[in-house]
């Protein structure tokens, strides 16, 4: 009998992240250096509903020879018996901990801190995002050794894939009995983009050895003021924020300024700051300007409402095409032709017209029927081809006309009414005013999603005379975000 045991490694990776390549590198390196190696994989349901789990066991053949018995290697990881866990996405690290694969007495956890949102997170009508900081905090407590940083970003910077970064982090952790040269030889032996993979490998190797390599994902709700900005108009707006708003509000307000300049122009951001400033003057430092912070956030979101002009603008940006090319791993000499499927409703088409014309079309059965006939089927537009690109580009260039559109008039009338209700509530119940500000999160997207959210928002505002506490408004918001059937929301609203 011998006390020598295999080295156990579990890898969790989604489709396209190179988990199989990483597993092969580890296995080949082990076999080339006197170890028996076995690797297995259990695929997930889909790229983001479940990741593939690769499991390896490495056994020193010299030790096996001493015992006179061949090693017996397992095919699946066992909770409490895994030496190294490698996660190619932060939530997958959390799932590994949940399954018991990470233990404080033996496990080294190597994980990226970047996020690729799950189906459940994307489907949630509210903020369904998993708290990345909490996962890192738990990992620091649960793992014997933790190596965590944004490995996806490092892969992008080195024009590589995350598998080579994970391999470099594994080498830098010093948890395997192999030299750095052994790792590099495994990459070279694989024969796939060797130079690029080695560049990423070496960058991650250095990063993993640096002190303080544990870094949480940036908090969603923390915004700081920039030290410098590029344009004169941006600098002027930054100075306005610093001079006119309390420090508690400045970070989130300048983020709102960024979004609204990108959405419309600097004058639109000035309009936004005028409103935020007026509410800070009604707010109080004793409450830490909570209402003003929430208003700065939600007002910016509402003022940047998603109309056809905005959709066209987002779909024709060079950065979007670069992201698509990167996601499909297109080579420099390859053409990529994304197909946009657009199916605007009559209301969305009229919303993009000048106010008077849009109202006339909506009220005229003949005109509205003709437009419905034209757009009864969805349109497929290839934005990488000149005709399709120009169609959306011209629509996006209508940004200068936005203030004269029907949609702009409707949204800003609703914003004014909302702000008026908030002002009235501040004098009566500060906490209720804060929750009414937060109700804006119900209004999002476009089409049916926007219509449902706005209808629920309007019903909450209409029921304010029957509501006596901030908690009731908060509960109504949560109920409205629970599901498409609105059953919970209807039940709670009826109880009032």
N, C-alpha and C positions, 0 to 999 in steps of 0.2 A: 504493500500500500504506500501511497505517496500523498503528501499534502499539497503538491503542486496542482494548481488549478488553471483553467484557460483564462485568457483575457476576453471579456465579453463586451461587445460594442453594439449599441442600438442606434440606428440612423432613421430619422423621420424627415421625409422630403416629399414635396408635391410634384405633380407631373411637370416636366420641363426643367426641373432644378438640378438634374444630373445626379440624383441619389444613387442610381445604378452604377454610374461611372465612379463615384466616390467609393462605393462598396468594392468595386473591382480593383481600384488603386490600393486600398488597404489589404485586400486579400493577396494581390500579386506581390506587394511589398513584403508581407509576412512570409509567403512561400519562398521568396527569393532570399530570405535571411534565416532559414532553418526552422520555420514554424509550420505546423499543419494548420490549415485554415479552411473554415467552412462558412459559406454565406447563404442566406435564404432571404426571401422577401415575401411580404404579405401586402398585396395592393389594396389601396383604399377604394371607396365607391366612385369617387370622381376627383378632379384636380383640387377642389377646395372643400368638398364635404368630407373628405378623408384623405390622409396622406399615406403613402406607401411606407411600411416599416421594413427596413433592411436590418438583418441581424447577423452578426459575425462572431465566431469564436476562434481564437488563435491559441495554439498549444505548442509549447517549446518541444521540438522533436527529441532534443538531447535528453531532456528530463523524462520523456516517454520511454526512451531507450533504456534508461537506468532502471525503470520499474519493470521492464520486460513486457509491458502491456500496451496495446494501442490505445490512444486517447478516445474517449467517447464524448462526442460534441453534440450539444443540444441544437434544436432548430428554431426555437422561439425564446424570447427573453422571459425571464422570471422576475417578478417584483422582488426587490431587495437584493438581486444578484447580478446587477449590471455595473460594470466598471466605468464605461464611458457612454454618455448619451450625446448625440449630435443632432441638433434641430435646425432645419433650414427656414424656419419661420417661428415667430415668438409664441403664437398660440399653440403650435405643435410642441414646443418645450413645456408649456403648461399642461398639455394633454399627457405628455410623458411623465410629468410629476404626478398627475392625477392617477395614472395607471400604476404608480408605485415603482417606476423604473429608476427614480432618482432617490438615493438615500445618503444621509449626511455622513455615514461612516465609510463610504467607499466610492461614491459616484462623482466623476468629473462631468459637468454639464457644459457643453460647448454650443452656444446658440447665437443666432443673429437677433437683433432687437427690432428689425423692420417688421412691418405688418403687411399681410395680404388678406384682405377682409373675407370672412367666411360668408356662406350663403345666408345664414341666420342673421348676421350683422347687417348685410345689405337689405334683407327683407324687412327689418324692424322699421316701423314708421317713425319712431323717435330716435333717440341716440342709443343704438344697440351695440356700440363699440365696446369691445373688451378692454379693460384697463391694463395697458402694457406695463406701466410702472409697477402695478401690483404683482404681475407675473415675475418681473425681475426681482422685486423685493422678496417674494416667496422663494425664488431660486437661490438667492443669497443665503437664506436660512436652511434650505433643504439639501443643497448640494455640498459635497465636501470641498470641491473646487469649482469655481464658475469662471468661464471665459465668455463674455457677452459684449458685442458691439454690433454696429450696423454693417453686416457683411454684404448685404445686397448693394449698398451704396459703394462699398469698396470694389465689388464686382463691376459695377457700372463705370467707376473711375478707371479701372484697369482694362475695360472693354472685354471682360471675361464673363464667366458664369459663376454662380455662388458655390458650386461644388469644389472648385479649385481654391476658393477662399476658405471654405470649411476645412479642406485638407491642410492648408497652411496653418489655420488656427489649431488643428489637432497636433501638427508637428510642433508648433510653438508652445503648446501646453506642457510638453515633456512627459506625457502620460504613457507613451509607448516606448519600448526598449529598442528604438531604431534611430539612426542618425538622420540629420537633415538631408544628407546626401542620399540616403536610402529612399526617403520620400520623393526627392527630385528624380531619382532613377525610375520610380514607379510611374511618375507623370510622363517621363520621356518614353518609357516602354509602351505606354498607352497609345502614343503616336497621334493624338488628336489635339490640334492647336497647341502644340507643346510650348512654344515661346510665350504665347498669351497666357496660358495656364500657369506657367512658371512665374510670370510677372505678378499675377494675382496671388499665387502661393506665397511668394516671398514677402509681399506687402502684408498679408495676413499673418505670416510667421512673426514678423517684427511687431505687429500690432498686438498679438496674443502675449508677447513677452513683456510688453510695456506695463508699468504699474498703473493701476486705475483704468484697466481696459473694460471694466464693467460699466456700461452706460445704458440707462433706461431710455425707452422711447420718449420723445418729447411730449410733454403734457399738452392735451388738446386745448386747454383753457388758459394757457400762459402765453402772453404776447409782450415783448419788450420793444422799446423804442429803438430804432436803428441809430447807429453812430453817424452815418452819413447817407445821403440820398443823391441820386444822379441829376435830376432836373431841377430847374429853378422853381417851377410850380410845386413840385413835391417838397422842396425845402421850405417854401412859404407855408404849405399846409402843415408840415412838421412843426414849424415855429408857432403856428396857431394852436396846435394841440398842446404844446408845452406851456404856452402863455395863458391859455383860456380854460384849461380843464384840470381838475384835481389829479394828482399823481396816480390814484387808484384807477382812474378811467383812461389815462393816456394810452396805454399799450393797446387795449382792445379798440379804442377809438381810431388810432392810427391804422390798425389793421382794416377797420371799416373804410377808412379813407383810401387805402390801397385798392380795395375791392371796387369801390365806386368810381375811382379814376379809371381803372381798367374797364369797368362796365360802361361808363359814359364819358365824363370829363372832369377836370378840376373844379369847375363851377358846381357840379352836382355834389362833389365832396364838401364844398363850402356850405351848400344847403343842408347837408347832413350834419356838419359841425355846428351850424346855427341851432339846430334842434337839440342836439346833445347838450350844448352849452346851456340852453334854456332850462333843461331838466336838472342839470347839476346845480343850478341856482335855487331850485326848489328842494333839492336833496340835502342831506346832512352828513357831516363827517362822523357823527355819533353812530350812524348806521353803516359807516365805511363805504358810503356811496354805492350800496348794492343795487339800488334801482337804476342809477345812471350807468353802471357797468352792464347790466342786463339790457337796458335800452340801447346802449351803443352797439351791442352785439346784434340784437334782434331788428333794430331799425335798419342797419346796414343790409341784413339779409332780405328784408322786405323791399327796400329800395332797389336792390339788384334782382328784381323779379325776373323769372325765366320766360322771356317772350321769344318769338320767332327770330328776331334780330340777334338775340343772345345765342340761341342755338346755332344759327348759321355762323356766327363769329367763332364759337368754340370748335366747330367742326372743320373750319378752314385754317386753323392755326398751324404753323410749321412745327411747333412743339408736339402737337397731337400726332402728326404724321411720323415724327421721329420716334415717339413712344410706340406707335403701332409697328414700325419697322423693327424696333428693339424687341418687342414682345414676340413677333413671329420669326425673329432671328434672321432677318433678310440680309444677304450679302450686299456689298456696295454696287455690284453690277446687276442686281435683281430688282425688278419693278414690283411694287405692291399696290394693289387696286382695292382699297376698302370701299364697301358698298354701304351707303347710308340709306336706311329705310325711314321715310318721312310720311306721316299720314295726318296732316293737320285737320282739325275740326273747323267747321264754319266759324265758330266763335274766335278761334285763334287767328284765322285769316282776317276777319273783320277787326280784331284787336290791333293788327298791324297797319290798318288804314288810318288816314286822318280822322279825327274824332267824329265830325259830322257825317262823313261818308260811311264810316263803319256803322254808326247808329242807323243810317238810312237803309243800308243793306240788310241789317238784322231785322228791321221792321217791314221790309218789302219782300213778300213771299216769292215773287218772280225772280228778283235778283238773288235772294238767298238760295232758292232752288237751283238756279243756274250754277252757282259756285259749288253747291253740294254735288251736283252732277260732275263737275270738272274734277273734283277731288274725292270721288266716292271710292277710288282705289288708291292704295298707298303708292308712293313714288320711290323708286330705287335710283339713287344718284351716286355715281362714282366720282368722288372728289379728287382722285388722282388724275382724272382726265379733264381736259380744258373746259368742255361744255359744262360738266357737273360742277367743277370748281367755280367757274364764273357765275353760275346760277346762285350758289350760296354766298359767294364773295360779294356780289351786288346786294344781296339781301342784308348781309352783315354791314355793308357800307351805309345802310339806312340809319345807322346809329344817330346821326345828326338830326334826323326827323323824329326821333323817339318821343320827344316832349310834346309833339303834336298828335300822337297816336291815341286811339280810343283806349288802349290798354293802360297807357300812362295816366290818362285822366281818371280812369276807374280805380287804379291802384292807389294813386295819391289822394283821392277822395277818401278811400277806406283808411289809409294811413292817418289822415287828419282826424277822422272820427275816432280812431283807436287812441291816438295821442290825447284827444280831448277827454275820453273816458279815464285814461290813466291820470291826467291832471286832476280830475274831480276826485278820484279815489285817494290820491296822495293826502289830501286834506282829511279824509275820513279814516282810512286804514292803510298804512304804509305797506304792510305785508301783502294785502290784497292787490295793491297797485303793482307790486313786484311780480306777483303771479299773473296778473293780466298782461304785463309786458312779456312774460315768458310764453303766453298763449300763442304768440306769433309763430312758434315752432310748428304749429299745426299747418301753417300755410307754406307749402313747398311744391317744387316741381311744376308741371304743366299738365294740360288735358284733364282727364278724370281725377288724377291724384290731387291736382290743385283745387278742383271744384269740391271734392269731398272734404278736404282740409279746411277750405274757406267756409264751407257750410257749417262745419262743426264749430269753427271759431266764432262765426256770427251767432250761433245758438247759445254759446257760453256768454258772449257779450249781452245778448238779449235777456239772459236769465240773471243778470247781475243784481237786479232788485230783489231776487229771491235768495241770493247767496249771502251768507253772514260771516264766512271765514275764508282765509287764504288757502287753508287745507282743502276746502271743497273745490276751489278753482283748480288746484294742483291735481286733485283726484279726477276731475273732469278731463283735464289734459291727458293724464295717463290712460284713462278709459278710451278716449278718442283715438289713441295711438295703438290700442291693443289688437285690432283686427279690422278686416274689410267690412264685416257684417254690422259693426257699430252696436252690437247687442249690449255690451257693458255700458257704453256711453248713454244709450237710450234709457237703460234701466236707472242709472244714476241721475240723469236729468229729470226723469219722471218723478223720482223721489223728492225732488225739490218742490 
